[in-house]
């Protein structure tokens, strides 16, 4: 298993709670924890409340976009229909 190939210091760094995205990836991709594993569930929930993800989502507008929309809804529908909506 990969955990045998990674030294303890590196594994501890990957498991830091301050970066739940890296922790989640380490648990699920590197160590093969199941999606129902309690630590995976906790890490997944923390992604939405810790680090960059909530900062990015806080900038999202009510319409689901960031910044100013490129087109108003009338022109956006006709110009970018399947891509925009």
C-alpha positions, 0 to 999 in steps of 0.5 A, a space after each residue: 500500500 502507498 502508506 508504506 512508501 510515504 514517510 510519517 512526516 509526509 503523511 502527517 503533512 497530507 493529513 493536516 486538518 487545515 487543508 481538507 481538500 488535500 486530506 480528502 484526496 489523500 484519504 480517498 485516492 492515495 490510501 483508498 478509504 471508502 466514501 463512507 469512512 468517517 474521516 472521509 465524510 468529515 474531510 468532505 464536509 470541511 472542504 466547504 467551510 475551510 480554506 479557499 473553497 468558501 472564499 471562492 464561493 463567497 464571491 459567487 453572485 446570486 445568478 451563479 457567476 463570478 464578476 459581471 455576466 458577459 451577456 444579459 439573459 436575452 442575448 445570452 440565451 440566443 448566443 450561448 444557449 446550450 453552453 451558458 444555461 
